Amino acid sequence: MTVRLSTDICTTETTYGTVLLDQRNGEYWELNPTGTLVIRTLLEGGDEEDAVDALMAEFDIDRSQAARDVGALTEQLRASGLAA
């Protein structure tokens, strides 16, 4: 399943990860390097499976852990209204 950020969300990558700004309410979300890799993969048109593959390639992590991490992040993004 693909994930798209709401049009009211701005992103910027930093030395430490990625910051998301919800322009509707001024809230900031900070993603660590793992979250950054996931969101970058998704924003470049990949789906959750692509993000799992990217995590496995970048970090010493097995598929089940990578899938849980991607699922948790995308669920939080959707629940907060940042993504659809």
C-alpha positions as a printed Julia matrix, in Angstrom:
84×3 Matrix{Float64}:
  0.0    0.0    0.0
  1.36   3.43  -0.89
  1.44   6.34   1.51
  1.06   9.99   0.54
  1.54  12.93   2.87
 -1.25  15.45   3.19
 -0.79  18.57   1.06
 -0.5   20.59   4.3
  2.66  18.74   5.37
  6.11  20.16   4.66
  9.23  18.04   5.02
 12.89  18.86   5.38
 15.81  16.55   5.92
 18.32  17.45   8.6
 21.6   15.97   9.78
 19.65  13.89  12.29
 16.66  12.75  10.22
 13.59  14.44   8.8
 11.24  17.03  10.22
  7.59  17.11   9.18
  5.58  20.3    9.74
  1.8   20.1    9.89
  0.85  23.57   8.62
 -2.73  23.12   9.81
 -1.78  23.26  13.49
  1.93  24.12  13.59
  2.97  20.75  15.04
  6.39  19.33  14.19
  7.25  15.65  13.92
 10.87  14.52  13.94
 11.88  11.26  12.29
 15.14   9.46  13.05
 17.32   8.09  10.21
 15.23   4.91  10.02
 12.0    6.9    9.7
 13.7    9.15   7.17
 14.6    6.2    4.97
 11.02   4.93   5.16
  9.41   8.29   4.36
 11.92   9.01   1.57
 11.17   5.64  -0.02
  7.43   6.28   0.18
  7.64   9.84  -1.14
  9.73   8.65  -4.08
  6.81   6.45  -5.14
  7.68   3.24  -3.32
  5.19   1.28  -1.29
  5.51  -0.22   2.19
  7.21  -3.36   0.83
  9.8   -1.17  -0.88
 10.39   0.59   2.45
 10.85  -2.77   4.18
 13.41  -3.76   1.54
 15.21  -0.42   1.96
 15.45  -0.89   5.74
 16.82  -4.4    5.33
 19.42  -3.19   2.83
 20.55  -0.26   4.98
 20.41  -1.73   8.48
 21.14  -5.13   9.99
 17.48  -5.99  10.47
 15.3   -8.96   9.53
 12.17  -8.72   7.39
  9.7   -9.15  10.25
 11.24  -6.34  12.3
 11.48  -4.07   9.25
  7.82  -4.75   8.42
  6.77  -3.94  11.99
  8.76  -0.7   11.93
  7.33   0.41   8.59
  3.82  -0.57   9.64
  4.1    1.31  12.94
  5.35   4.49  11.26
  2.76   4.48   8.5
  0.0    3.76  11.01
  1.11   6.73  13.15
  1.29   8.99  10.1
 -2.23   8.03   9.07
 -3.67   8.21  12.61
 -2.25  11.72  13.05
 -3.69  12.88   9.73
 -0.26  13.48   8.23
 -0.7   10.83   5.54
 -3.37   9.0    3.63
